[in-house]
Amino acid sequence: MDVYIYRRTIFLRETDATGVLYFSEQLKLGLEALEAYFLTKKFTLQQMIAKGDFLMPIVHAEVDFCLPLFVGDEVEIHLSLEEIGTSSFTLKTRCLKGGVEAATTKIIHVAIGRESGKTIPVPELVLTPLRQL
């Protein structure tokens, strides 16, 4: 299994009054890493939204925090594919600060028909880049 590494800085807007990364922002970092990965594969979420007859909502999300992240910290988000199911896929991230694990996330997306709202097989448009992860 390959890992995509996304590097960035923690910004003030992502922190609470004490300068520590606000808890929900960790999930955003994971989603940002996924979007950045898709861009390296010449796939954009705009393509999915504009051309697709499907949506990929999140049905499960979890975060484990190991150490605080502060404004100005440089982090690496390691994105990996844990599983592809018939109608869903599971992504994991490890957020590292100076090589030390600061947090992990697990996010499950499910494919649904745009009109029906019912589950459908994960479309090839999404599967192709995911299989390279």
C-alpha positions as a Markdown table, in Angstrom:
| # | Residue | x | y | z |
|---|---|---|---|---|
| 1 | Met | 0.0 | 0.0 | 0.0 |
| 2 | Asp | 1.4 | 3.4 | -1.0 |
| 3 | Val | 1.1 | 6.5 | 1.1 |
| 4 | Tyr | 0.6 | 10.1 | -0.3 |
| 5 | Ile | 2.4 | 12.7 | 1.8 |
| 6 | Tyr | 0.9 | 16.2 | 2.0 |
| 7 | Arg | 2.9 | 18.9 | 3.8 |
| 8 | Arg | 1.5 | 22.1 | 5.2 |
| 9 | Thr | 1.6 | 24.6 | 8.1 |
| 10 | Ile | -1.1 | 25.0 | 10.8 |
| 11 | Phe | -2.6 | 28.4 | 10.4 |
| 12 | Leu | -4.1 | 30.7 | 13.1 |
| 13 | Arg | -7.6 | 30.4 | 11.6 |
| 14 | Glu | -7.5 | 26.6 | 12.4 |
| 15 | Thr | -6.8 | 27.0 | 16.1 |
| 16 | Asp | -8.7 | 27.8 | 19.2 |
| 17 | Ala | -8.1 | 30.7 | 21.6 |
| 18 | Thr | -5.1 | 28.9 | 23.0 |
| 19 | Gly | -3.4 | 28.5 | 19.6 |
| 20 | Val | -4.0 | 24.7 | 19.5 |
| 21 | Leu | -5.5 | 23.1 | 16.4 |
| 22 | Tyr | -9.3 | 23.0 | 16.9 |
| 23 | Phe | -10.4 | 19.4 | 17.0 |
| 24 | Ser | -12.6 | 19.4 | 13.8 |
| 25 | Glu | -9.8 | 20.9 | 11.8 |
| 26 | Gln | -7.9 | 17.5 | 12.0 |
| 27 | Leu | -10.7 | 16.0 | 9.8 |
| 28 | Lys | -10.4 | 18.9 | 7.4 |
| 29 | Leu | -6.6 | 18.2 | 7.1 |
| 30 | Gly | -7.4 | 14.6 | 6.0 |
| 31 | Leu | -9.9 | 15.8 | 3.4 |
| 32 | Glu | -7.5 | 18.4 | 2.2 |
| 33 | Ala | -4.9 | 15.7 | 1.7 |
| 34 | Leu | -7.3 | 13.7 | -0.3 |
| 35 | Glu | -8.2 | 16.6 | -2.5 |
| 36 | Ala | -4.5 | 17.4 | -3.0 |
| 37 | Tyr | -3.8 | 13.7 | -3.9 |
| 38 | Phe | -6.7 | 13.7 | -6.4 |
| 39 | Leu | -5.1 | 16.8 | -8.0 |
| 40 | Thr | -1.9 | 14.9 | -8.6 |
| 41 | Lys | -3.9 | 12.4 | -10.6 |
| 42 | Lys | -5.6 | 15.1 | -12.7 |
| 43 | Phe | -8.9 | 14.5 | -11.0 |
| 44 | Thr | -10.8 | 17.3 | -9.3 |
| 45 | Leu | -13.8 | 17.3 | -7.0 |
| 46 | Gln | -15.3 | 19.9 | -9.4 |
| 47 | Gln | -15.3 | 17.2 | -12.1 |
| 48 | Met | -17.2 | 14.9 | -9.8 |
| 49 | Ile | -19.7 | 17.6 | -8.8 |
| 50 | Ala | -20.2 | 19.0 | -12.4 |
| 51 | Lys | -20.1 | 15.8 | -14.4 |
| 52 | Gly | -21.0 | 13.0 | -12.1 |
| 53 | Asp | -24.4 | 11.5 | -11.4 |
| 54 | Phe | -23.2 | 10.5 | -8.0 |
| 55 | Leu | -22.1 | 12.0 | -4.6 |
| 56 | Met | -19.6 | 10.7 | -2.1 |
| 57 | Pro | -20.8 | 11.8 | 1.4 |
| 58 | Ile | -18.9 | 10.9 | 4.5 |
| 59 | Val | -20.8 | 8.3 | 6.6 |
| 60 | His | -18.2 | 7.8 | 9.4 |
| 61 | Ala | -15.3 | 9.9 | 10.7 |
| 62 | Glu | -13.0 | 9.4 | 13.7 |
| 63 | Val | -10.0 | 11.1 | 15.1 |
| 64 | Asp | -7.4 | 10.1 | 17.7 |
| 65 | Phe | -5.2 | 12.9 | 19.1 |
| 66 | Cys | -1.7 | 12.0 | 20.4 |
| 67 | Leu | -0.2 | 15.5 | 20.9 |
| 68 | Pro | -1.3 | 19.1 | 20.3 |
| 69 | Leu | -0.6 | 21.0 | 17.1 |
| 70 | Phe | 0.0 | 24.7 | 17.4 |
| 71 | Val | -0.2 | 27.6 | 15.1 |
| 72 | Gly | 2.9 | 27.7 | 12.9 |
| 73 | Asp | 3.6 | 23.9 | 13.2 |
| 74 | Glu | 4.8 | 22.2 | 10.1 |
| 75 | Val | 3.0 | 18.9 | 9.6 |
| 76 | Glu | 3.0 | 15.9 | 7.2 |
| 77 | Ile | -0.3 | 14.2 | 6.5 |
| 78 | His | 0.2 | 10.6 | 5.4 |
| 79 | Leu | -2.9 | 9.6 | 3.4 |
| 80 | Ser | -3.5 | 5.9 | 2.7 |
| 81 | Leu | -6.4 | 3.8 | 1.4 |
| 82 | Glu | -7.5 | 1.3 | 4.0 |
| 83 | Glu | -10.3 | -0.4 | 2.1 |
| 84 | Ile | -12.5 | -0.3 | -1.0 |
| 85 | Gly | -15.9 | -1.8 | -0.7 |
| 86 | Thr | -18.6 | -2.2 | -3.3 |
| 87 | Ser | -20.2 | 1.2 | -2.5 |
| 88 | Ser | -17.7 | 2.8 | -0.1 |
| 89 | Phe | -14.0 | 3.4 | 0.6 |
| 90 | Thr | -12.1 | 4.0 | 3.8 |
| 91 | Leu | -9.2 | 6.5 | 4.1 |
| 92 | Lys | -6.7 | 6.8 | 6.9 |
| 93 | Thr | -4.4 | 9.6 | 7.7 |
| 94 | Arg | -1.5 | 10.0 | 10.1 |
| 95 | Cys | -0.6 | 13.6 | 10.9 |
| 96 | Leu | 3.1 | 13.9 | 11.9 |
| 97 | Lys | 4.9 | 16.8 | 13.5 |
| 98 | Gly | 8.7 | 16.4 | 13.4 |
| 99 | Gly | 8.3 | 12.7 | 12.6 |
| 100 | Val | 6.1 | 12.1 | 15.7 |
| 101 | Glu | 2.5 | 11.1 | 15.3 |
| 102 | Ala | 0.2 | 13.9 | 16.4 |
| 103 | Ala | -3.2 | 12.5 | 15.2 |
| 104 | Thr | -4.8 | 9.8 | 13.1 |
| 105 | Thr | -8.1 | 9.9 | 11.2 |
| 106 | Lys | -10.3 | 7.4 | 9.6 |
| 107 | Ile | -12.9 | 8.6 | 7.1 |
| 108 | Ile | -15.5 | 6.5 | 5.2 |
| 109 | His | -17.2 | 7.8 | 2.1 |
| 110 | Val | -20.1 | 6.0 | 0.4 |
| 111 | Ala | -21.2 | 6.4 | -3.2 |
| 112 | Ile | -24.8 | 7.4 | -3.7 |
| 113 | Gly | -26.8 | 8.3 | -6.8 |
| 114 | Arg | -27.3 | 12.1 | -7.1 |
| 115 | Glu | -31.0 | 11.7 | -7.9 |
| 116 | Ser | -31.9 | 8.6 | -6.0 |
| 117 | Gly | -29.8 | 9.1 | -2.8 |
| 118 | Lys | -29.4 | 5.3 | -2.8 |
| 119 | Thr | -26.0 | 3.6 | -2.6 |
| 120 | Ile | -24.3 | 2.7 | -5.9 |
| 121 | Pro | -21.0 | 1.0 | -6.7 |
| 122 | Val | -18.0 | 3.4 | -6.3 |
| 123 | Pro | -17.7 | 5.0 | -9.8 |
| 124 | Glu | -14.6 | 4.3 | -11.9 |
| 125 | Leu | -13.9 | 8.1 | -12.0 |
| 126 | Val | -13.1 | 7.8 | -8.3 |
| 127 | Leu | -11.8 | 4.2 | -8.2 |
| 128 | Thr | -9.0 | 4.8 | -10.7 |
| 129 | Pro | -7.1 | 7.3 | -8.6 |
| 130 | Leu | -7.9 | 5.5 | -5.4 |
| 131 | Arg | -6.4 | 2.3 | -6.7 |
| 132 | Gln | -3.1 | 4.1 | -7.2 |
| 133 | Leu | -3.0 | 5.1 | -3.5 |
